Amino acid sequence: MKKVVIIGAGSWGTALGLVLARKGYDITLWEFNKERAEEIQNNRENKRYLPGIKFPDNLNVTYEKEGLLEGIKYVVFSVPSQVLRGVIRGFSNDLTEDMLLVNTAKGIEVSTGMRLSEVMKDEIKGKFHKNIVVLSGPTHAEEVAVGIPTTIVAAGEKEKAAEIQELFNSKVFRVYLSEDVVGVELGAAVKNCLAIGAGIADGMGFGDNTKAALITRGIAEMIRYGKACGAKEITFSGLSGIGDLIVTCASKHSRNRHVGECLGKGQDIQTILNEMTMVAEGVPTVKAVYEQIQKLNISMPILEATYNIIYKNANAGNMVEELMERTLKEEFY
């Protein structure tokens, strides 16, 4: 029986644990908080994030680190983007060259501007960098956990990514391959930023026309940014680009869209975040991308407007007016 350790017992780590456990693998979720780990293990469900979904017998939770990764080939990291570095550092002495490391977080490290696979490489200092695979796509944990058909992409060195494809693929969880790690990671990161913008539009009472405009013009911004960073344009037409953008901008499950909706209704960003139990990755990522595009001299008007609303307390109505009154131009440029 294959054994997999998932670092992080939040909604997404738990959902992935359920996917793998239902394939018959031996799954261990690691939760850093002792009380929470014991609660989940004793209840046999993650009541905090995925209430009502019982764990199979081959899915267990622990807070213990000692010996956790001994004999383990597959290690999945499912923690918020801004804490990934610290978590990797904490496990770095236990990582070996025969392991495959999978990152599922979506974002960019604010302090360095690094993509998350770069953060991982930075912490493991040249050891087995080819063994890092990114798993990303239009995947809400609430739906994956109950077996609703879902597609996702595994990106990395072809042979390694194919092994992760085989590991996760099931009748209800279809995995595609990509070698464009840059594009997959940037698509995943930027869509969270744009989803906040979509939520702002919802909170202001706008309709389908506005949402469609934001998604399509958002894709244009995503491509512009991605190409400047070395990504392949076609990647943004796939699951980690437009696929993830559509599901995140439209879904009731999206925490980033929720943040935007509250902003659009005039609520304060800190109040919104304080009331949430889960992390909205788009909030720090907006800042990280904004700082990068200033250096790269890239135009991303929707992202810039979102940054101004979050970090400069700009009026959302004024930002919409500025977007609509920009200099006229051709659609494709």
Summary of the structure (lengths in Angstrom):
residues: 333
radius of gyration: 19.5
end to end distance: 52.3
largest distance: 61.1
contacts: 1163
relative contact order: 0.11
helix: 52%
strand: 12%
